[in-house]
Amino acid sequence: MAVIAGNWKMHMAPEEARAFFCAFQVDPVMADHEIVIFPPSVSLFTACECEYRDPRVQLGIQNLHWEDRGAFTGEISASMAVRAGANYALLGHSERRHVFGETDEQVALKVASALRHDLIPVVCVGETLEEREAGRVDEVILRQLDSALVSIPDPETRFLIAYEPVWAIGTGKTATPLDAAAAHGTLRGRLERAMGAATAARTEILYGGSVQPSNAAILLAACDVDGVLVGGASINPESFTEIARASG
Ligand code: PGA
């Protein structure tokens, strides 16, 4: 069993979300996987209410503000996301960090807010190409992980990690299974030291970055890869179906 997550980013308006759920059906091949879609927030409620959506396909919010309410024009709180149908929150995605300047501290506040409202956080970590070439992969992803873990004091809490090397996102360049396994092993090792062996073994670590039908199975088979976070290939029901049918 793996987690197959789709991050729609700024694609899929409400009527497109409905069309997707009409075309994407959970079949017996993928039924063991946990399938999660992160629509843009404007389509979340439509996705939640959509009569075509198999209830086994769960929903998440792509980002949230850490305050519960207030004068924060343009922002959405965790409690609103829950009421619109989210069970998961994608936090610290590299586009949030690098395009919108989100800091480790802000990601930690968002993780805390998600947990207060019973959303399952999916914490994204990943290095840029420059950081990889400078041999700083472990330093960067562990710093990002450590700062999020500050908001997860209880080892019983369910959360997920997504390792998404920035240079692999939307570029068609995928990490090799060995690169993914190395980073995932580093992250799991840190989880074990910080939260104990049971939490480390239980916590799913997803790989993201140019996951396609052609490479999903080989990535899912890599050591310590418990699922995939799919961007571009998740908005097409056919390619997402093929990915969801893959297993490691
Ligand atoms: P991609 O995006 O699959 O289009 O590379 C992955 C992500 O950003 O989550």
Boltz pocket constraint, residues with backbone or C-beta under 6 A from the ligand:
constraints:
  - pocket:
      binder: B
      contacts: [[A, 7], [A, 164], [A, 168], [A, 169], [A, 170], [A, 171], [A, 172], [A, 208], [A, 209], [A, 210], [A, 211], [A, 229], [A, 230], [A, 231], [A, 232], [A, 233]]
      max_distance: 6.0
